[in-house]
Amino acid sequence: MNQANRSTAKNPNSSLDRLASSAQETIASGVDSAQELASDQYDNLTTAIRRNPLQAALIAAGLGFVLALLVRR
């Protein structure tokens, strides 16, 4: 048995801990990226609504109408 196999055999939780830690870091990074993207898109949407409030209201009314039609069926 080579040295790497002996250390893994002695402490199998060590490699599992490293894998879990790596997965946690990857997920945390993904969550941070998603939150930043969502925040940017929210800012873009708010700016667009402030620039064109009538257009935004008409789009919202149209979407509401379409959703009402879909729910009725």
KEKE-3310 file (N, C-alpha, C; in steps of 0.2 Angstrom, whole numbers, plus 5000, padded with zeros to 4 digits):
npx = (5004:5003:5009:4999:4988:4988:4987:4974:4967:4969:4963:4949:4939:4946:4948:4935:4931:4938:4933:4919:4922:4927:4916:4907:4913:4912:4898:4895:4902:4894:4882:4884:4888:4875:4867:4873:4871:4857:4854:4860:4852:4839:4842:4843:4830:4823:4828:4824:4810:4808:4812:4802:4788:4774:4775:4779:4769:4759:4764:4764:4750:4746:4753:4746:4733:4735:4740:4728:4719:4725:4724:4711:4707)
npy = (4994:5011:5027:5037:5030:5024:5035:5039:5028:5027:5039:5041:5051:5063:5065:5066:5077:5087:5086:5090:5103:5109:5108:5116:5129:5131:5131:5142:5152:5152:5156:5169:5175:5173:5181:5194:5195:5195:5207:5217:5215:5219:5232:5237:5235:5243:5255:5256:5256:5268:5276:5274:5274:5273:5263:5253:5251:5247:5235:5227:5227:5220:5207:5203:5202:5191:5181:5180:5175:5162:5156:5155:5144)
npz = (5000:4995:5001:5000:4999:5012:5020:5017:5020:5034:5038:5032:5032:5030:5017:5013:5020:5014:5001:5004:5009:4998:4989:4996:4995:4981:4979:4987:4981:4969:4973:4978:4965:4959:4967:4965:4951:4951:4958:4950:4938:4944:4947:4934:4929:4937:4933:4920:4921:4928:4918:4908:4913:4908:4898:4905:4914:4905:4900:4911:4914:4902:4904:4916:4911:4902:4910:4918:4909:4906:4919:4921:4912)
capx = (5000:5008:5008:4993:4982:4989:4984:4967:4964:4969:4958:4945:4935:4950:4947:4928:4930:4941:4928:4914:4924:4927:4909:4904:4916:4909:4891:4895:4904:4889:4876:4887:4887:4868:4865:4876:4867:4850:4854:4861:4845:4834:4844:4842:4823:4820:4830:4819:4803:4808:4812:4796:4783:4768:4776:4780:4762:4755:4767:4762:4743:4746:4755:4741:4728:4737:4740:4721:4717:4728:4722:4704:4707)
capy = (5000:5017:5032:5040:5025:5023:5041:5039:5022:5029:5045:5042:5057:5069:5067:5068:5084:5091:5087:5094:5110:5112:5109:5122:5135:5131:5133:5149:5156:5152:5160:5176:5177:5174:5187:5200:5196:5197:5214:5221:5215:5223:5239:5238:5235:5249:5261:5255:5258:5275:5280:5273:5272:5271:5257:5247:5249:5243:5228:5224:5225:5214:5201:5201:5199:5184:5176:5179:5170:5155:5153:5153:5138)
capz = (5000:4995:5006:4999:5001:5019:5024:5016:5024:5041:5039:5026:5033:5028:5010:5012:5023:5009:4996:5006:5009:4991:4987:5000:4992:4975:4980:4990:4975:4964:4976:4977:4958:4957:4970:4961:4945:4952:4960:4944:4934:4948:4946:4927:4928:4940:4929:4914:4924:4929:4911:4904:4917:4905:4895:4911:4917:4900:4900:4917:4913:4897:4907:4920:4907:4899:4916:4920:4904:4908:4925:4920:4909)
cpx = (5004:5005:5002:4987:4982:4985:4977:4964:4964:4964:4954:4941:4939:4948:4939:4927:4933:4936:4922:4916:4924:4920:4906:4906:4913:4902:4891:4897:4898:4883:4878:4886:4880:4865:4867:4872:4860:4849:4855:4855:4840:4836:4842:4834:4820:4822:4825:4812:4803:4808:4806:4791:4776:4769:4776:4773:4758:4758:4764:4754:4742:4748:4749:4735:4729:4737:4733:4718:4719:4725:4714:4703:4708)
cpy = (5006:5022:5035:5036:5024:5029:5041:5033:5024:5034:5046:5048:5063:5070:5069:5075:5089:5092:5091:5101:5113:5113:5115:5128:5136:5134:5140:5154:5157:5156:5167:5178:5178:5180:5193:5201:5198:5205:5218:5221:5219:5230:5241:5239:5241:5255:5261:5258:5265:5279:5280:5270:5269:5264:5251:5245:5245:5236:5224:5222:5220:5208:5199:5199:5192:5179:5175:5174:5163:5152:5151:5146:5132)
cpz = (5000:5000:5006:5001:5009:5023:5023:5020:5032:5043:5033:5026:5031:5021:5009:5015:5017:5003:4998:5007:5002:4988:4990:4997:4985:4975:4983:4985:4970:4967:4976:4970:4956:4960:4967:4955:4946:4954:4954:4939:4938:4946:4939:4926:4931:4936:4923:4916:4925:4923:4907:4908:4914:4901:4900:4913:4911:4899:4905:4917:4908:4900:4912:4917:4904:4905:4918:4915:4905:4914:4925:4916:4913)
residu = (MET:ASN:GLN:ALA:ASN:ARG:SER:THR:ALA:LYS:ASN:PRO:ASN:SER:SER:LEU:ASP:ARG:LEU:ALA:SER:SER:ALA:GLN:GLU:THR:ILE:ALA:SER:GLY:VAL:ASP:SER:ALA:GLN:GLU:LEU:ALA:SER:ASP:GLN:TYR:ASP:ASN:LEU:THR:THR:ALA:ILE:ARG:ARG:ASN:PRO:LEU:GLN:ALA:ALA:LEU:ILE:ALA:ALA:GLY:LEU:GLY:PHE:VAL:LEU:ALA:LEU:LEU:VAL:ARG:ARG)
# end
